[in-house]
Amino acid sequence: MEAKNNKKIIWAWSMFDWANQSYNMVITTTIFPAYYVAITANKQNGDMVTFFGHQYVNTVLSNYILGLSYLIVVVTLPILTSIADYRGNKKLYMQLFTWLGSLSCAGLFFFTMDTFEFSMICFGLASIGYCGGFVFYNSYLPQIATLDQQDAVSAKGFIYGFAGCIVVQIICFIFVLAPGVFGITDEAFPARLSFLIVAFWWIGFSLIPFYILPKGKPNVGSHNYNVLTGGFKELAKVWTKVKEMPLLKRFLPAFFFYSVGVQTIMLVAANFGAKELHLPEENLISVILLIQFVAILGSWLTAKFSAKYGNVKVLIVIVAFWTLLCGFFYFIINAYQFYAAATLVGLVMGGVQTLSRSTFSKFIPENIPDTASYFSFYDVTEKLSIVVGLFTFGFVEAVTHEMRISSIVLDVFLAVGLLLLISLLVAERRIKAVISLQSTLSTVKI
């Protein structure tokens, strides 16, 4: 097993974020949402699409498919992460999900209305590949960094991710803005080419962490379980341990509620801009690029503030800011207001993701072999929050035909998460006071 805080291993770990955030930028945030809204809108049916014989509002269908993909991840990953710890092969699962995601992105190159059902299946599979790989990636954090370095290493991963997706987006942006320079006459081709670029970028740079990251240490012990039974048994043991950790069991529900709002807003923002404000594709790409630059600054500042003031305090401030931002989306009526809100989202987007991951990592025991099983609870909580958020957002839009009302519903989840974080801070202070008192009494007794 490699020593912690190894610079080469941390760099390789960060390069996985550099590789897979290209999917998050192009497919969930910029080019695909704009392309999807444009290709599915027509004069005859408006914003309605037919998917295997059933009609849906176009953005509602995309939200449902995303939600279903995250639900599949929620159901399968606790088993897979337990098996990965049991066998010590979490890097293999990270590779399998990455190949699934990148090949599915390549399949989106063929997205036309003639291949609509196939393309939407690829869209869902790409999401599964991205989410699945990220779970095993996250589980490496306590394995490669000591407790005092986890905030900085977590921030470094996100910074690499934001930087990588900026580079990919600029490459794709060139084809979208100046197709004539490359002899492209089909208006839809630059967007579809972007999906292919993401596929090659994603799998290509992922080969670095696949080669350098440690495989993982088996946690079989003296048991003689088969793979499936061992996975369930390991997961059950970890769940029992989580319930005995006063801070961790308080953090998870808080994380769930504020993630419903945070993650859903990031996934639907581009659809909101394209559909509600009719922003052109190049404008959406430009503002999302700006968000990524701001997010790099946000991740760096968050790591600095958390070192000075503590993780939970900084999380409370960030989630409070998110709560105000989500409410503001209801009142957005023009492009300038959207750009202003998007810039503010960028400032806190990187911060909440960076700090959430490192806070959870700090709340689990040090030097344990089954980090993937512990992180399965973190990732399942996050993915389940996205399922709830996307289905809630989609259902409210389907009933009201108003994305703005959906944003107000999300704000309720953020407010609950904020209150639970405040409760966590109170519990953390109480536990620290008890420990301090015990230490004082022990010293006096001596």
N, C-alpha and C positions, 0 to 999 in steps of 0.2 A: 504494500500500500504506500503510495506517494505521500510525502510530508505535506502538511497544509501550508497555504500561502506560497506555493510554488508559482513563480511568475509565468512560466511557460504554460502550465496547466490552466491558470486563471485566464491567460490570453486565449487559449484554445476554447475554453468554456464560453468566453465572451463572443468568440467568432460564430458560435451557434446562433446567438442572438443576431449578429450581423447578417447571417444567412437567411434565417426564417422570417425576420421582420419585413422582408420584401413582400411576402404574402400579405401580411397585415396591412401594409401601405397600399399596394396596388389592388388587391382583391377585395378587402373588406372596407377600405377607406376612400379610395379615389377613383381610379379608372373603371373598375368593374361596376360599382354602383351607378356611375354616370352612364356607362354603356348600357347597363341593364335597364335603367329607366327609359333611356332613349329608344332602345330596340323593342321594348314591350309596350310602348305607348303608340296608339294609332287612332285615327279619326273614327273608325267604326265602333270599336269596343272601349275607347277611352283608356283607362288604366287597368282594365281587366285582362287576365290571361287564363288560358286553359292548361291545366297540368293533369295528365292522365284522366281526362274526361271531367274534371272538376274545375269550376271557375273561382278565381281569387283576385283580389286587388294585387297588383304586381309587387308592391313593396311589402305587403302582408305575407305573400308567398315566400319571398326571399327571407323575411324574418322567421317564418315558421321553419323553413329548411335549415337555417342557421341554428335555430333553437333545437330542432331535432338532432342535428349533428352533435351539439353540445350534450344533449341528453344521452346519446349513445356513449359519449366519452365518460359521462358520469356513471353509467351502468357498468362499463367494462374496465375502466382504469383501476379502481380499487383492487380488482382481482389481479390485473396485470402487474401493478406495482408491487403487490405482495409477492407474486411469483418471481418478479425481477430481483427482489431482495433475497428471497429464499434460494434462488439459483445464482445470484451474483451476476446477472447479465442485463442490467438495466440499459447499458449502451446498445445492446442488440435491439431492444424495443424502441429506443430513440431512433435508431436507423430505420426500422420498419415503418414507423409512422412518418418519418421524413420522406421516404420513398413514396409512400401512399400520397402524401400531400403534394409533392412536386410533380408526380406523374398526373395527378388530377388537374393541377394547374395547366399542364401541357394539354390536357383534354379540352380545356376552355378555349384553346386556340380555334376550335371548330364551332364555337358558339354562334349560331344563327337561329332564327325562329323555326327553321326546318329541323334543327337538332335540339329544340328547347328542352325536352324532358331529359335527354342524355346530358346536356350541359348543366342543368340544375343538379343532377346527381353528382357530376364532377365538382360542382360548387360545394355541395355538402361534404363530399369525401375529402376535398382539400382542407376544409375546416377541421375535420376529424384528424387529419394528418398533422396539422399545425398544433392543435390543442394537445394531442397525444404526445407528440415529441417534446412539447414544452414541459409536461409533467415530469418526465425523466430528467430533463435539463435542470429544472428547479431543484430536484432532489440532490443534485451534486453540490449545492451551495454549502451546507454544513460539512460536507466531506472534503472540500478543497480550501475552505477558509476558516480561520479561528474566529471565535465569537466577536472579538474586538474589530475584526476586519470585514465582517459580513455585510454591514451597511455599505462600505466603500466598494466591495466586490459586486454586490447586487446592483449598485448604481453604475458601475463600470459595464456590466452586462447590458443594461438598458441603454447606456450612452452608445455602445457599439451598435446596438440594434437600431437606434434612431439614426446614427450616422450611415449605417449600411442601407437603410431604406431610403434615405435622401439620395444617395448615389444612384440606386436603382430607379427611383422616381424621375431623376433628371434625365437618365438615359431614355426612359419611356416617354418623357415629356418632349424630347427632341423629335421623336417619331410622330407624336400626336400633333405638335405645333407646325412642323415643317415636313409633311409627308412628301410633298413635291420634290424636295431635294433628293430624296431616295427613289424617285420614280414611282411612288405609290399613288394610285388613282382611286382605289376603293376606300371610301371614307371610314368604313368599319375596320379595315385591316390594321391600322396602327394600334387600336385598343386590343385587338386579338393578339397581335405580335407582343404586346406588353405582357400578356399572360404567359407566353412562351419564354420570354426573357426571365420572368420570375421563376419559372420552373428550373431553368438552367442555373440561375444564380443561387437558388435555395439549395439544390442538391450539390452544386459545385463547391461552395464554401463550407457546407456541412462536412465535407470529407476531412477537413482539418481537425475538428473536435473528434470525429469518429476515429481518427488515427492516434491522437495524442491523449485524450481523456482516459483515465483508468477504467477498466472493465467493471469493477465493483467486486466486493468481497461477499462470497456466499454466507448465508446466515442459517445454515441447515441445522447445526448443532448435533445433538444426538438423536433427533427425530428421524423417522423413516417414512415421511409422508410422500404420497405422489404429488405431482406438481399442482393440480387443482385443489386438492384437500389442504396441502401445505399453504397455499395462497390464502385460503379462507381462514385458516387457523392463525396465521401471522397477522392478518388484518384484524381479527377479533381481539388478539392480544394488544395490538396497538390502540384500538378503540378503548379498551379497558384502561390503558395507561393515560390516554388523553383525558378521560373523565376525572382522573385523579389530579390533574394539573390545573389549579385554580385560575391562572392567567390565560392559559391556552384555551380552556373551555369557554372563557368569556370573550376572547378575541374572535373565535370562529363565527359566532352569530353576528357580531358587529361587522366583521368582514363580509359576511353574506349580504347583509342589508345594504351597506353602502356600495358594494360591488354591483348589486342589481341596477342602481342608478348609473354608476361610473362606467361600467363595461357596456351597458346598453346604449348610452349616449354616444360613446366612441364608435359603436357599430352602426348606428342609424344616422349620424350627423350628416354624412355625405348624401344619403337619400333625402334627408330633410332639405338640404340646400338645392338639390337637383329638382325635387318635386314641388316643394312649397314656394321656393324663391326663384325657380327656373334659372339657376346659375349655370352658365356654360361650363363644359368639361375643363377647359383650360383654366378658368377662374378657380374651380374647385381644387384642381391640382396645385395651383399656386398657393392657395391658403393652407392646404394640408402640408405643403413643404415648409411654410413658415411655422406651422405648429410643431413640426419635428425639430427645427432649430431651437425653438423656445423650450421644447420638452427636454433637450439636452441640458440647457441651463437649469430647468426645474429639477432634474434628477441630481445635478451637482449640488445645488443649493439645499435640497432636502437632506442629502447625506451630511452636509455641514451643520445644518440646524439640528438634526437628530442627535449628532454627537454632542452638541452643546446643551440642548433642552430635553432630550429623551424622545424615543420613538412615538410613544402614545400621545404626548402633548402635541407634537408636530402633526400627527395623523388627525387629531381633532381639528386643528386649524385648517388643514387641507380639505377635510370632508365638509366642514362648515362652508368653506369657499365653494365647493362643488354643489352644495345645497342651494346656495344663492344663484349660481350659474344655471342650474337646471330650471329653476323658476323663471329665470330671465328668458329662456328659450320660448316660452309661451308668448312673449311680447315682441319677438323679432318679426319685422315686416319688410326689411330691405337688406340688400347685400352688405352694406357697411356695418350694420348691427351684427350680422352673422360673422363677418370677419373679426370684429372686436371680440365677440363671444368665443370664437374658435381660438384666437390668440391666447385668451385667458385659460381656455381648456388646456392648451398646450403647456402652459406654465405649471399646472397642477397634475397633468396627465402622467408625466414621468414620475413625479414625486409620489403619488399615491401607489403606483405599481411597485416602485423601488422599495418604498418603506413597508408596504404590506408584506412583501416577500421576506425582507430581512427581519421584520418584527416576529413573524411566525417562526423563522429559523432560530431566533434567540429564545423563543419560548419552549422549544423542544430540548430534551437532554443532550448534552455534548457527548461526543465520541460513541455514538451508537451506530451499529452496522446497517440498521433497517431504515435509512433516511427516506427511501422511496415510499415505504409504507406510511410514514408520517406525512410526507408531502402529498400523498394521495388525498388526505383529508383537506389539506389546503386547496389543492387543485379541484377536487370534487366540489368543495364549497364554492369556489369561484365559478366553475362551469355550471353548477346548479343555479347560481345567481343569474348567470347569463340566460339560461333556459327560462327562468321565471320572468326576467326582464324582457326578453324578446317576445315571448308568448303574450305577456301582458300588454306590451306596446302594440303588437300586431292585432290583438283582440280589440283593444280600445279603438285603434284606427279603423278596423273593419266595421265596428258598430257606429262610430261617429264620423268616419272619413276625415278626421282631424288629427294630424300628428301632434299638434300643439297640446291637445287635451292629454294625449299619451305622456307627454313630458311632465305634466303636472302630477300624474299618477306615479311616475318614477321618483319625483321629488319627495313623495311620502316615504319611500324606501330609504332614501338618503337621510332624511330626518331621523328615522328610527335608528339607523346605523350610527349617526352622530350621538344620540342619547346613550346607546350601548357602549360607545367608546369612552364617554364620560364616566360611565359606570366602571369600565375597565381601569381607568386612571385612578378612581377612588380605591378599587381593590388592590391595585399595584402599590399605592401609597401605604395602605393598611398593612400589606404583607411586609414591605420594607421596614415599617415602624416596628412590627413584631420582631423581625430579624435583628434590628438594631437594639431593641430592648433585651433580647436574649443574649446578644453579644456583650452588652453592658453588665448584665447580671452575672454572666460567666466570668467576666474580668474581675468583678467585685468579689465573687466567691473565691477566686484564686488568691 
